[in-house]
Amino acid sequence: MTELKKEHPKEKSELHPRNKHRQRYDFKQLIQSCPELAPFVSENKWQDLSIDFFNPEAVKMLNKALLKHFYNITYWDIPSGYLCPPIPGRADYIHYIADLLSTGNNGIIPTGNKIKCLDIGTGANCIYPIIGNSEYGWTFVGSDTDSVALQQADRIIAKNPKLNNKIELRLQRHSRDFFKGIIQHGEHFNVTLCNPPFHASLAEAQAGSIRKVSNLKHQKITKPVLNFGGQNNELWCTGGEVKFLRDMIFQSRQFAESCAWFTSLVSKESNLPQIYKTLQQTEALQVKTIPMGQGHKNSRIIAWSFYTPEEQEKWVSNRSEI
């Protein structure tokens, strides 16, 4: 019996309206931009061009092609075993942050190098600074506790002249600190970003991978396949996502005047009540939860500020004059 061809929507409407990845992947165009992708592309059982999304090398090459085609990034690579992020979802975060920043700027999305962002845990892939700078011209500080990751991120910046002097990398020497040792005296950021580790242990991370692959393949899988890779500090930490975010929120209070907005992704909706409670304890003056839909997964951004909307507008105005 012939399997019916899948009907795909023309547009991924769950993605942000400004996201360049709302259309289905045009592999012919991507191969034109990045010929190295060609060996990984073939017809699937529905006679559509695709790649094997369970092959880490294929996924990494797709990322290279997307970054080259849409963002003019001529060199991009990550060490074996490091997190290979899904580009459309990462772009969504950046676009929603642009909307957030517009709320303190008379509804106008701020662009240019006066907008300074802090990416906590930038990783070897440096993906948020790349997209944020390419789309809006923002400058970034990327921090990480992993010196190997920062070496690779530095290589990406050095080999793409358009990123030179737009992204600065800083090593966080104390793994329990988020802002201390990174934000310098008198330094100010419009926004901070973070993609926290979701799991509380390696075993939990592997179990999550097994569930994900089993669902996608519609068959029981017993061995974890981390097709997007990821080092331990990228995937899990003691206490999991909720402890990570509660610690970040408590520490952000000490840097209340340094940032107009603090933000982070929140993978698990069940963690929100504890996060809201922590934000109340730290007396955050503004809290926003921004829903994001990415394929089979729903996520959200939590954003908080220790400024009132009026104070934020004044803060932004003063910064733009510097």
C-alpha positions in Angstrom: 0.0 0.0 0.0 1.4 3.4 -1.0 1.9 5.8 1.9 0.0 9.1 1.4 2.2 12.1 0.7 2.4 14.5 3.7 0.6 17.8 3.2 2.8 20.6 4.6 1.6 24.1 5.3 3.1 26.8 3.0 4.2 28.7 6.1 5.2 27.9 9.6 2.7 30.3 11.1 3.8 29.5 14.7 7.1 31.4 14.1 7.4 35.1 14.6 6.2 37.2 11.6 9.6 38.6 11.0 11.4 35.2 11.2 13.1 34.4 7.9 12.5 30.7 8.4 8.7 30.6 8.2 8.8 29.0 4.7 9.8 25.3 4.3 13.5 24.8 3.7 14.3 25.3 0.0 17.2 22.9 -0.2 18.0 23.8 -3.9 18.5 27.4 -2.8 20.5 26.4 0.3 22.8 24.2 -1.8 23.4 27.1 -4.2 24.6 29.1 -1.2 26.4 26.3 0.5 27.4 23.5 -1.9 28.8 21.4 1.0 25.2 20.7 2.0 24.5 18.7 -1.2 25.8 15.3 -0.1 23.4 15.4 2.9 20.3 16.1 0.8 18.2 13.4 -0.8 14.5 12.6 -1.5 12.6 11.2 1.4 9.8 8.7 1.1 7.4 11.5 0.0 9.7 12.6 -2.8 10.6 15.8 -1.0 14.2 17.0 -0.7 15.3 16.7 3.0 18.2 15.7 5.2 18.4 13.0 7.9 17.7 15.1 11.0 19.1 12.3 13.2 22.5 12.7 11.6 24.5 15.3 13.6 26.8 16.1 10.6 23.7 16.7 8.4 22.1 19.0 11.0 25.4 21.0 11.4 25.7 21.4 7.7 22.1 22.6 7.4 22.9 25.2 10.0 26.0 26.3 8.1 23.8 26.7 4.9 21.1 28.6 6.7 23.6 31.0 8.3 25.3 31.6 5.0 22.1 32.0 2.9 20.1 34.2 5.3 22.7 36.0 7.4 25.8 36.1 5.2 27.9 34.1 7.7 30.7 32.7 5.6 32.3 30.6 8.3 30.5 28.7 11.1 31.5 25.5 12.9 31.3 23.9 16.3 33.5 21.3 18.0 32.2 17.7 18.1 29.7 17.1 20.8 28.8 20.8 21.3 25.2 22.1 21.0 24.0 22.5 17.5 21.0 24.9 17.8 17.9 24.9 15.7 18.3 28.2 13.8 14.5 29.1 13.4 13.8 28.9 17.1 16.9 30.9 18.0 15.9 33.6 15.5 12.4 33.7 17.1 13.9 34.6 20.5 15.8 37.5 18.9 12.7 38.9 17.2 10.6 38.7 20.3 13.3 40.5 22.2 13.2 43.2 19.5 9.5 43.6 20.2 10.2 43.8 23.9 12.7 46.6 23.4 10.3 48.5 21.3 8.0 48.9 24.4 10.5 51.3 25.9 11.2 53.1 22.6 7.8 54.5 21.6 6.9 51.3 19.9 9.8 51.5 17.5 12.2 48.5 17.3 15.6 49.9 18.2 18.5 49.1 15.8 22.2 49.8 15.6 25.3 49.3 17.7 24.1 51.5 20.6 21.8 48.5 21.6 24.0 46.4 23.8 22.9 42.8 24.7 24.4 40.2 27.1 24.1 36.6 26.0 24.6 34.4 29.1 26.0 31.0 28.0 26.7 32.0 24.4 28.3 28.6 23.7 30.6 27.6 20.8 27.8 28.3 18.3 27.5 32.1 19.2 24.1 31.9 17.6 22.2 34.7 19.4 24.9 37.4 18.8 25.1 36.3 15.1 21.4 36.6 14.5 20.9 39.7 16.7 23.7 41.6 15.0 22.7 40.5 11.5 19.0 41.3 11.9 19.2 44.5 14.0 22.8 45.7 14.1 23.0 45.2 17.9 26.3 44.6 19.7 26.8 41.8 22.1 28.8 40.5 25.0 28.8 36.7 25.1 29.7 35.0 28.3 30.4 31.3 29.1 32.1 29.1 31.7 33.6 26.9 28.9 36.9 28.3 27.5 36.8 25.8 24.6 33.4 27.0 23.6 34.6 30.6 23.7 37.7 29.8 21.6 35.4 28.5 18.9 33.0 31.4 19.1 36.0 33.7 18.8 37.1 31.8 15.7 33.6 32.4 14.1 33.8 36.1 14.9 37.4 36.4 13.5 36.5 34.6 10.3 33.4 36.8 9.6 34.6 40.4 9.2 31.0 41.7 9.5 31.1 40.5 13.2 34.4 42.1 14.1 34.0 44.6 16.9 30.3 43.7 17.2 30.7 40.8 19.6 32.9 40.6 22.7 33.5 37.3 24.5 34.1 37.0 28.3 35.0 34.0 30.3 32.9 33.4 33.5 35.4 32.0 35.9 32.8 31.2 38.6 30.2 28.7 37.4 27.6 29.8 40.0 27.7 33.5 38.9 25.7 34.9 36.1 26.5 38.7 36.1 29.2 39.1 38.6 32.6 39.1 36.9 30.9 39.8 33.5 29.1 43.1 33.8 31.8 45.7 34.5 31.5 48.7 36.7 29.4 51.4 35.0 28.4 49.1 32.1 24.8 49.0 30.9 22.9 46.6 28.8 19.5 47.0 27.1 18.7 43.3 27.5 20.2 40.0 28.7 19.4 36.7 27.0 19.8 33.1 28.2 19.0 29.6 27.0 19.2 27.6 30.3 20.0 23.9 30.7 16.6 22.2 30.8 17.5 19.0 32.8 18.5 18.3 36.4 20.9 15.4 35.6 22.6 13.6 32.7 20.1 10.7 33.1 17.2 13.1 32.8 18.7 14.6 29.7 19.1 11.2 28.1 15.6 10.1 29.0 14.3 13.3 27.4 16.3 12.6 24.2 14.8 9.1 24.1 11.3 10.4 24.4 11.8 13.0 21.8 13.3 10.6 19.2 10.7 7.9 19.9 7.9 10.4 19.3 9.5 11.7 16.1 10.3 8.2 14.7 7.0 6.7 16.0 8.8 3.8 17.4 10.4 2.9 20.8 14.1 3.9 21.0 16.2 2.7 23.9 19.5 4.5 23.3 19.7 8.4 23.6 20.4 10.2 20.3 21.4 13.7 21.1 21.2 14.8 17.5 21.8 18.4 18.4 24.8 17.5 20.7 25.4 19.4 23.8 28.0 19.4 26.6 26.8 18.7 30.1 26.6 22.4 31.1 24.5 23.0 28.0 22.0 20.3 28.8 21.7 19.9 32.5 22.6 21.4 35.9 22.0 20.5 39.5 18.4 21.5 40.3 17.5 21.8 36.6 15.9 24.7 34.9 13.9 26.1 37.8 16.9 26.3 40.2 19.0 27.8 37.4 16.5 30.6 36.7 15.7 31.2 40.4 19.4 31.8 41.0 19.7 34.0 38.0 16.7 36.1 39.2 18.1 36.6 42.7 21.5 37.6 41.3 19.9 40.0 38.8 18.6 42.1 41.7 22.2 43.1 42.5 22.5 44.4 38.9 19.1 46.0 38.7 20.5 49.3 37.4 22.8 47.7 34.9 20.1 46.3 32.6 16.8 47.5 31.3 15.5 44.0 30.8 16.6 40.6 32.0 15.2 37.6 29.9 15.5 33.9 29.6 13.8 31.0 27.8 11.6 28.8 30.0 11.2 25.3 28.5 8.8 23.8 31.1 5.6 25.6 31.8 5.3 23.9 35.1 8.3 25.9 36.3 6.5 29.3 35.9 4.8 29.4 39.3 8.2 29.1 41.1 9.7 31.7 38.8 6.9 34.1 39.4 7.2 33.7 43.1 11.0 34.4 42.9 10.3 37.5 40.9 7.9 38.7 43.6 10.5 38.1 46.2 13.0 40.2 44.3 10.5 43.0 43.8 10.7 43.0 40.0 8.6 46.0 38.8 7.8 44.5 35.4 7.3 40.9 34.5 6.3 39.6 31.0 5.7 36.1 29.8 6.1 35.9 26.0 4.7 32.7 24.4 6.7 31.0 21.5 5.5 28.2 19.3 8.2 26.1 17.6 6.9 23.1 15.7 6.0 20.3 18.1 7.2 22.2 21.1 5.7 25.2 23.0 8.2 27.5 24.8 8.2 30.9 26.3 10.4 33.8 27.3 10.3 35.2 30.8 11.3 38.9 31.0 11.7 41.1 34.1 12.9 44.5 34.9 13.5 46.6 38.1 12.5 49.8 36.3 9.0 51.1 35.7 8.0 51.7 32.1 8.6 55.5 32.6 12.0 54.9 34.1 12.8 52.5 31.2 12.0 55.2 28.6 14.2 57.6 30.4 16.9 55.0 30.7 16.8 54.3 27.0 16.8 58.0 26.1 19.9 58.6 28.3 21.7 55.6 26.8 21.0 56.7 23.2 22.6 60.0 23.8 25.9 58.4 24.9 
